[in-house]
Amino acid sequence: MTKLGQWMSTLLALMLIWLCLVQDLLNLGYSQKVHDVLVPLPVYLLVTAGSYSLATLGLRLASFNDCEEAAQELFLQIQEAQADLASKGLKL
């Protein structure tokens, strides 16, 4: 099973459990306060997952290392390519 299939089957199972709890199909007899928390729970989880993703992305961008050696190598390759093109008559 692909990773997408695993995610989709897990998401489907969680949605079915949530739907059974919201519709009270299992007759658990929980209070109205619990029902009021269960109804917007997927939205809360989505906002939490999005916040975590943005925080992780920001942290990784903030701690991104510069590769000075790779930058110098790329700059040399660009200069060589420009010299090669100039020798073939292309004006840059």
Steps between C-alpha positions, in 0.01 A plus 500: 500500500632842411553773755200686358284191548615466860423866573161480330396182682609644835317826425186308397508294821539815712218673313270202554579493872439876521171468311382218729581713803333813363185316392502300829457174311667304782264640767782594736283757675755778529403853598426796276836653594682200354287524186583870470870412506468207257323691222781749416780252587610443135541874450709527817718210386545653155601836646740328741659297220535812284657696785744218567592483130561876481705499820712209374553672166598826671741323733665313215533820297647684797761230559583448132876475450679694228724289277786736422702236313208406278428868431860563393499189280176609334638851446809352331284282278293803399817694414630205294169475315499874430859483371412202280198676357700819446764302308224369274384853423209546739501841667367503858 
